[in-house]
């Protein structure tokens, strides 16, 4: 186990009976359900590149994106393509049809948390940005090393609201109150032109935008974040939450028995690619299902504790 995270470094979010979901946006956010959430202590921002590097140095962990895909999972793929890599957002030169996500995503051999944009990039250039290109197992392994856990979907949604009730956004009823940009989301016509005046055209340093009412940063925007909740297409039935638990490196090592290759986990918070023109998921209720071993350049995580220490 790694160095314990002191409770003084965590932010307390008091528990409550909360309304989870939203009927005004996407079908997967329905129905609104009542959920009891206990007290949880949160890392104030997503795990950074520098923090993840310290974990890798201490443990020797090899991330999902650094492992070659298993040929049995991709029987029709050309062998030359079965190399370590990850999905990287690539800004097109002009407008593209928004129904085809392949117009702005590319499979990049050599992309990983070490090289966020591919082989010629370096995590040390952005040490205070959230770590990306991490699979669920990578996030769970870090949480175990830190003596923490991954949040559930309900815990994340409650914390992301910052104490507000029945508001679409984590800061109120308007996306840009009085013209203020409240989170790192896409500014300009997606995906071909980024008009962010602060120069945040991809990820931004953690805590670059205002904290929410609980003192947590970037619960909305910047990067999507893993939870420990299995994906379901709606809130209509109970979901299963997995504890982070002990977990080994992905390459040829034993995996958690309850996590299958085909499993999808809930991700929350939206990312720097969320836009009014395409993906309005820069809201606490927004949710997406993500393949447990599918890594991308806009997905990271943060950890929680459920017992003060």
PLY file of the C-alpha trace (Angstrom):
ply
format ascii 1.0
element vertex 309
property float x
property float y
property float z
element edge 308
property int vertex1
property int vertex2
end_header
0.00 0.00 0.00
1.20 3.50 -0.80
1.45 6.58 1.34
-1.88 7.23 3.00
-3.68 10.41 2.01
-4.19 12.51 5.12
-7.77 13.39 5.96
-6.61 17.01 6.13
-6.00 16.80 2.37
-9.55 15.65 1.70
-12.74 17.71 1.48
-15.77 16.65 3.50
-19.08 16.40 1.66
-21.97 15.85 4.08
-24.43 13.10 3.28
-28.06 13.73 2.43
-31.17 12.29 0.84
-30.75 13.51 -2.73
-32.68 13.49 -5.97
-30.51 11.82 -8.60
-31.13 12.33 -12.33
-32.72 14.90 -14.63
-35.78 14.66 -16.89
-34.90 17.66 -19.05
-31.93 16.29 -21.03
-30.90 12.75 -22.00
-32.87 9.48 -21.57
-30.12 7.78 -19.55
-30.56 10.41 -16.81
-34.13 9.25 -16.17
-36.05 8.61 -14.04
-35.23 10.89 -11.13
-34.72 8.69 -8.08
-34.26 9.41 -4.39
-30.95 8.16 -3.00
-29.44 8.33 0.48
-25.78 9.34 0.34
-23.57 9.14 3.42
-20.73 11.48 4.39
-17.78 11.18 1.99
-14.32 12.78 2.02
-13.07 13.72 -1.46
-9.82 14.50 -3.17
-10.41 18.16 -4.10
-9.44 17.64 -7.75
-8.77 14.86 -10.22
-5.57 12.84 -9.82
-2.82 14.66 -11.71
-0.07 13.36 -13.96
2.49 14.01 -11.23
0.44 12.11 -8.65
-0.07 9.16 -10.98
3.65 9.15 -11.82
4.45 8.84 -8.10
2.12 5.83 -7.91
3.77 4.16 -10.92
7.24 4.81 -9.51
6.24 3.23 -6.19
4.43 0.19 -7.60
5.67 -0.45 -11.14
2.06 -0.44 -12.34
1.59 -0.84 -16.10
-1.52 0.92 -17.37
-4.13 -0.47 -19.75
-2.98 1.80 -22.60
0.58 0.50 -22.26
-0.52 -3.09 -22.83
-1.08 -4.55 -26.32
-4.73 -5.49 -26.95
-5.55 -9.17 -26.63
-5.98 -10.67 -30.16
-8.86 -12.80 -28.84
-10.80 -9.60 -28.16
-10.22 -8.32 -31.71
-10.26 -11.37 -33.97
-10.72 -9.34 -37.17
-7.99 -6.78 -36.49
-4.75 -6.66 -38.41
-1.93 -7.89 -36.15
0.08 -4.74 -36.89
-2.65 -2.68 -35.23
-2.65 -4.66 -31.99
-0.10 -2.46 -30.29
-0.28 -0.36 -27.10
-2.12 2.91 -27.60
-5.22 4.91 -26.82
-7.89 7.18 -28.29
-6.78 10.79 -28.76
-9.00 13.75 -29.64
-7.86 15.28 -32.94
-9.30 18.64 -33.94
-10.41 18.65 -37.59
-9.58 21.58 -39.85
-13.20 22.44 -40.56
-16.83 21.49 -39.87
-17.60 17.76 -39.88
-20.83 15.75 -39.50
-21.54 15.45 -35.78
-23.04 11.98 -36.11
-19.61 10.47 -36.86
-17.34 10.60 -33.83
-14.46 9.12 -35.83
-14.08 12.56 -37.44
-12.40 13.84 -34.27
-11.07 10.74 -32.53
-8.08 8.68 -33.65
-6.46 5.53 -32.35
-2.93 6.64 -31.54
-0.24 3.97 -31.07
2.01 4.96 -28.19
-0.51 7.25 -26.50
-0.74 6.64 -22.76
-0.66 8.60 -19.52
3.07 9.06 -20.15
2.47 10.53 -23.64
-1.00 12.11 -23.62
-0.98 13.19 -27.28
1.17 10.34 -28.57
4.90 9.46 -28.70
6.14 13.04 -29.12
4.30 14.33 -26.05
5.35 14.08 -22.42
3.40 14.09 -19.16
6.12 16.19 -17.51
5.04 19.10 -19.73
1.63 19.07 -18.01
2.30 17.69 -14.49
-0.65 19.54 -12.94
-3.19 18.40 -15.54
-5.46 15.44 -14.76
-4.00 12.08 -15.73
-5.76 10.61 -18.78
-5.57 7.40 -20.83
-6.33 5.39 -17.69
-8.69 2.42 -17.61
-10.97 1.59 -14.71
-8.46 -0.91 -13.39
-5.73 1.74 -13.39
-7.95 4.07 -11.37
-8.87 1.28 -8.97
-5.22 0.31 -8.52
-4.26 3.89 -7.68
-7.13 4.18 -5.20
-6.05 1.00 -3.42
-2.43 2.19 -3.25
-3.57 5.52 -1.77
-5.77 3.81 0.83
-8.86 5.28 -0.81
-11.65 4.18 -3.15
-13.48 5.32 -6.26
-16.79 7.16 -5.75
-20.15 5.68 -6.62
-22.29 7.39 -9.22
-24.67 8.67 -6.55
-21.81 10.03 -4.44
-20.35 11.81 -7.46
-23.63 13.40 -8.51
-24.36 14.59 -4.98
-20.87 16.06 -4.57
-20.90 17.65 -8.02
-24.06 19.60 -7.18
-22.17 21.48 -4.48
-25.22 21.72 -2.24
-27.59 23.12 -4.89
-31.00 21.49 -5.32
-32.93 21.07 -8.59
-30.50 23.09 -10.69
-29.27 21.97 -14.09
-25.70 23.11 -13.51
-23.34 22.83 -10.58
-23.43 26.62 -10.20
-27.09 27.43 -10.93
-29.54 27.68 -13.83
-27.34 29.19 -16.55
-24.41 27.63 -18.35
-22.49 30.92 -18.42
-23.86 33.19 -15.66
-23.14 36.81 -16.55
-20.88 35.50 -19.30
-18.52 33.73 -16.88
-16.99 30.42 -17.94
-17.42 28.14 -14.92
-15.71 24.98 -16.15
-13.38 23.71 -18.85
-15.89 22.89 -21.57
-15.73 23.43 -25.33
-15.95 27.08 -26.40
-16.73 27.64 -30.08
-18.14 25.45 -32.86
-17.41 21.82 -32.00
-15.14 20.05 -32.87
-13.22 22.11 -35.38
-12.65 25.47 -33.66
-11.73 26.11 -30.05
-12.34 29.70 -28.93
-11.30 29.33 -25.30
-9.88 32.72 -24.35
-7.75 31.18 -21.60
-6.02 28.87 -24.05
-7.45 25.69 -22.56
-7.99 23.84 -25.82
-7.62 20.42 -24.21
-7.22 19.60 -20.52
-6.39 22.41 -18.12
-4.42 22.47 -14.86
-6.60 21.19 -12.03
-8.38 23.89 -10.02
-8.22 26.41 -12.87
-11.93 27.17 -12.47
-14.02 28.07 -9.42
-14.67 25.39 -6.81
-18.26 24.32 -6.25
-20.20 24.84 -3.05
-18.40 21.97 -1.32
-14.94 23.22 -2.26
-14.36 20.64 -5.01
-12.73 21.58 -8.30
-13.54 20.40 -11.83
-16.39 18.12 -10.84
-17.80 19.41 -14.12
-15.67 19.63 -17.27
-11.94 19.10 -17.86
-12.13 15.27 -17.89
-14.78 12.63 -17.41
-14.18 10.66 -14.23
-14.53 6.96 -13.43
-16.93 5.79 -10.75
-17.20 2.32 -9.20
-20.78 1.89 -10.46
-21.66 -0.49 -13.27
-23.42 1.13 -16.22
-27.17 0.78 -16.69
-29.04 2.54 -19.51
-31.38 4.32 -17.07
-31.92 4.82 -13.35
-34.93 2.49 -13.46
-33.29 -0.33 -11.53
-30.73 -0.83 -8.79
-27.10 -0.74 -9.88
-24.08 -2.59 -8.57
-21.20 -0.68 -7.05
-17.76 -2.27 -7.03
-15.20 -1.54 -4.36
-11.84 -0.56 -5.77
-10.16 -3.33 -3.78
-6.76 -4.92 -4.44
-5.97 -5.10 -8.13
-2.87 -6.01 -10.12
-1.33 -4.56 -13.26
-3.32 -5.25 -16.42
-0.67 -6.96 -18.54
-1.10 -10.68 -18.00
-1.92 -10.29 -14.30
-4.97 -11.46 -12.43
-7.95 -9.14 -12.65
-10.85 -8.51 -10.30
-13.14 -11.55 -10.70
-16.33 -9.47 -10.79
-15.08 -7.23 -13.64
-15.58 -8.76 -17.07
-13.92 -7.76 -20.32
-17.23 -6.45 -21.69
-18.20 -4.45 -18.60
-19.02 -0.77 -18.84
-18.72 1.54 -15.88
-20.43 4.89 -15.22
-18.37 8.00 -15.87
-19.47 11.41 -14.62
-18.78 15.11 -14.92
-18.33 15.72 -18.65
-15.10 16.99 -20.16
-13.43 19.76 -22.11
-15.14 18.34 -25.22
-18.70 18.90 -23.96
-20.40 21.55 -26.07
-23.88 23.04 -26.57
-23.52 21.97 -30.21
-22.89 18.31 -29.50
-22.72 17.01 -25.91
-24.56 18.89 -23.17
-23.17 16.69 -20.43
-21.48 19.44 -18.41
-24.04 18.85 -15.63
-24.12 16.87 -12.37
-26.89 14.54 -13.62
-25.12 13.69 -16.86
-23.69 10.19 -17.17
-22.05 7.95 -19.72
-21.17 4.28 -19.90
-17.53 3.60 -20.72
-15.77 0.32 -21.42
-13.69 -0.59 -18.39
-10.50 -0.91 -20.45
-11.22 1.80 -23.01
-8.85 4.69 -22.38
-9.09 8.15 -23.94
-7.52 11.59 -23.74
-10.53 13.04 -21.87
-11.10 10.49 -19.08
-9.49 10.50 -15.62
-10.54 9.97 -12.00
-10.37 11.08 -8.38
-10.67 9.15 -5.12
-12.70 9.28 -1.93
-12.71 8.03 1.66
-15.84 7.00 3.51
-14.26 7.01 6.95
-12.34 9.95 8.40
-8.85 8.88 9.47
0 1
1 2
2 3
3 4
4 5
5 6
6 7
7 8
8 9
9 10
10 11
11 12
12 13
13 14
14 15
15 16
16 17
17 18
18 19
19 20
20 21
21 22
22 23
23 24
24 25
25 26
26 27
27 28
28 29
29 30
30 31
31 32
32 33
33 34
34 35
35 36
36 37
37 38
38 39
39 40
40 41
41 42
42 43
43 44
44 45
45 46
46 47
47 48
48 49
49 50
50 51
51 52
52 53
53 54
54 55
55 56
56 57
57 58
58 59
59 60
60 61
61 62
62 63
63 64
64 65
65 66
66 67
67 68
68 69
69 70
70 71
71 72
72 73
73 74
74 75
75 76
76 77
77 78
78 79
79 80
80 81
81 82
82 83
83 84
84 85
85 86
86 87
87 88
88 89
89 90
90 91
91 92
92 93
93 94
94 95
95 96
96 97
97 98
98 99
99 100
100 101
101 102
102 103
103 104
104 105
105 106
106 107
107 108
108 109
109 110
110 111
111 112
112 113
113 114
114 115
115 116
116 117
117 118
118 119
119 120
120 121
121 122
122 123
123 124
124 125
125 126
126 127
127 128
128 129
129 130
130 131
131 132
132 133
133 134
134 135
135 136
136 137
137 138
138 139
139 140
140 141
141 142
142 143
143 144
144 145
145 146
146 147
147 148
148 149
149 150
150 151
151 152
152 153
153 154
154 155
155 156
156 157
157 158
158 159
159 160
160 161
161 162
162 163
163 164
164 165
165 166
166 167
167 168
168 169
169 170
170 171
171 172
172 173
173 174
174 175
175 176
176 177
177 178
178 179
179 180
180 181
181 182
182 183
183 184
184 185
185 186
186 187
187 188
188 189
189 190
190 191
191 192
192 193
193 194
194 195
195 196
196 197
197 198
198 199
199 200
200 201
201 202
202 203
203 204
204 205
205 206
206 207
207 208
208 209
209 210
210 211
211 212
212 213
213 214
214 215
215 216
216 217
217 218
218 219
219 220
220 221
221 222
222 223
223 224
224 225
225 226
226 227
227 228
228 229
229 230
230 231
231 232
232 233
233 234
234 235
235 236
236 237
237 238
238 239
239 240
240 241
241 242
242 243
243 244
244 245
245 246
246 247
247 248
248 249
249 250
250 251
251 252
252 253
253 254
254 255
255 256
256 257
257 258
258 259
259 260
260 261
261 262
262 263
263 264
264 265
265 266
266 267
267 268
268 269
269 270
270 271
271 272
272 273
273 274
274 275
275 276
276 277
277 278
278 279
279 280
280 281
281 282
282 283
283 284
284 285
285 286
286 287
287 288
288 289
289 290
290 291
291 292
292 293
293 294
294 295
295 296
296 297
297 298
298 299
299 300
300 301
301 302
302 303
303 304
304 305
305 306
306 307
307 308
